[in-house]
Amino acid sequence: MLVLSRGLGNLYKKQVLTDASAREDVSQYLQFYEDKQGQLGFSDIYEDRLAIPWQGVPNGMPSFGYSRSAYWFYVEIGSQTDAYQWYLNVNNTQIRALDLYVVENGSIQKVYQAGDRFEFSGRPLTYRSFLFPLFLDKGHSLEVLIRVQTPYPLRVPISLIEQVELLQRSVQTELAYGLFFGFLVVMAVYNFFIFLSTREFGYLFYVLFTLSSAMFISAEQGFAFQYLWPTSIYWQHQAVGVFACVTMFFAGLFVIEFLRLKALQRTLYYLVVAVVLYSAVMMFVGGFVDAYYLQQSNSIIVLFASVLILVAGLLAWRRGQKEAGYFVVAWFVYIVGVSGMLFYRLGLVPAVFVTEYSMEIGAALELSLLSFELAEKLNRKRNLQSFANQQAKHPGANVLEEPAIA
């Protein structure tokens, strides 16, 4: 339901909660102002709110890419429902500094300070995204001002959610991610046992790539901060960038081994080695690099390496490597997933289910296909060994067909 907001001079829309509301997207009602110097405080903004050149959120998505600026967001919320307790959800786990001011009748009702500049226990609610309780009587209104400043991609997807709806969605999300991470662990353990029996490093690199992907996603989605290092503020600042490098490192080693890249094409081999070396260096020094620069450089390298590896897979497939066909399909799915995640974080694509969870979908499909092909490759190798043993035992026997091996 829309009405005009008196808080900004009858120029903008006000969000009104009704009995039909259980979860409401606030983005279309938000107004924002960019404080390029990052020097303005609440009093500066609120006292001059009628004179400030507020803007509507572009394309309904409060996403602004990488920026050193502080961004202020304003929304007025009214209630026409008996539901008293609501939660304002800023659905982004990667925010350095987030200050929220609740104003009623011109007076500050509540101030929250959050972001990963504090330990996880310092949040208003111990949840992986940023949840803030709002108490709103029927027929009353609140003004909410939010200040955000972060070295990560600046996304501020805001929604209002009723208490029961929040509980249901939280349980569903936790269950889905539990199944996802469990799947990755099962794939890693299965292929680790294959490595122990075959001693082929391709399987080991696949295992480490799988585990590092799981750690990257858990850090990026806030689970690692919640469960693994809730008191380590500095490591939280660097974890996403460092685990992205770890994932690239093992992905590169896996590709070199799986596609026999050095024998396939020397130029591609050296380019992938360069990506591996960059990743190795940043694994150790990335913890001392400003996250603002580390994540931007990683985004560029990831896109470059993804395309490079896809080209290598296509070349291997063209030259007759049978396993390369599965690899190309798997890596293409992975590229789509990674690209979707990066473009969503930069605000270049809308926030829908596929874009929000493109990394998880792409990783699950890619790792499944690669594991299947590794198993097929192992079967082909065993068939070839069996064929060779039969030839050794019966050298004079006629053989109709030799088993294919890539």
Phi, psi and omega in degrees: 000137185239136169221166181280141181274128175282339183298332180239039170072037177059029181257336190233170185271151179243140179269130180241125178275137180235179179296338179278353184277133170232323174213127183233131175282127184268347191305320184289346179261349185289146166240144182229157176220132180266117175264093189295330179272343180067028186257345186282141177254183182301314182299319179299318183284311188290320181292331180252022187298332180284337182263342182292136180283073178297150177232151173286152180294127182294128178058023179069013182238111178283068180232132188227015178067207179274129182204142174273348183291158168266137179247133176252136179237140182230137173208144174249133186237128175244164183229133171235032182227156179283345179298127189260319185257126178233168176231132173266120185250116170266099192275064175212121184276348185251081177225129182282308183229121181225115178244131182236130181241126177255122184240132177229125180055038176081000180242144179292122177270322184203144175234129176241138172240126185216188183115169182277017167282349178245160173296158185300325181292347180279359180284152177304321174227136183282081180224154189293327171266185186258111181249135180230125179287137176236134179245117190225116178283151178299133180085359180251169181226155174231147169255136181236126173243135182232130175249129181230132173216127188204147175279350180274171174306128189273099176238133180227065176287115187245136175220157172252131185224137181283156191302312181294319178298320178299315180299315181297315181294323179297315179297316180297317181294315180298320179295315181298315179289328175299316177295320181297308180293325176298320178299316181296320180294318178299315179298320181294315181295317180301312182284338175292321177293325175295320177300317181298328181274332184255335185061025176267125188290343176302320179291321179295317179295324176297317179300313182291325175296318179296313181293321179291326175297318178297318180292321178298313182294320179294324177289317183293328181267003173089356181291323182295318178296323182290319190248334189256317180222060185293344180253356184264091184292314183298315180295324177300323179298327188255347193299315183298314180296318181292316181291334172297320178293319178299317180296315178297322181300309182285331174297317179296316179297321179297316181296316180301318181284315187292318183267000185049056194294327181297322178280336184286307184199115188296319182298313177298322180299313182291327178293318178292322176300322178298320177296318179297317180294317176303314182296319180297316180296313184287339174301326185260328181257351182298332178293347181249004180260139178305128182303331179301318181273322182299314183290326177292315179295321178298320180300318180293314182295320181298313180296317179298311182295323181297315178294317180302315181292324177297318177298318178298318178296318178297319179295316179297320178297317180296329182270009169101006175285112186296323181290343182293335178298311176298321181299316181299314179298314181297314183289327176297317177299319180296318179299316178300317180295313180295316180297318178300318178297313182295316182293325177293317180295329180271359178079021183269345178229153183291159181274090174238172186305314185295319181284323180296323185243027183295324180295315180295316179297312180297318181295317181297314180292317182296312182294328176295313181295318180295320179296320178298317181290324176298321177294318178297320179297320178296319178296319179295321180295319179295321178297321179293320178295320178297318178298317181295321178296319178295322178295322181291323181284326183232072185298337181267359184285147176277130180249121183286322184207136177270134179301142180283140175218136181273000000 
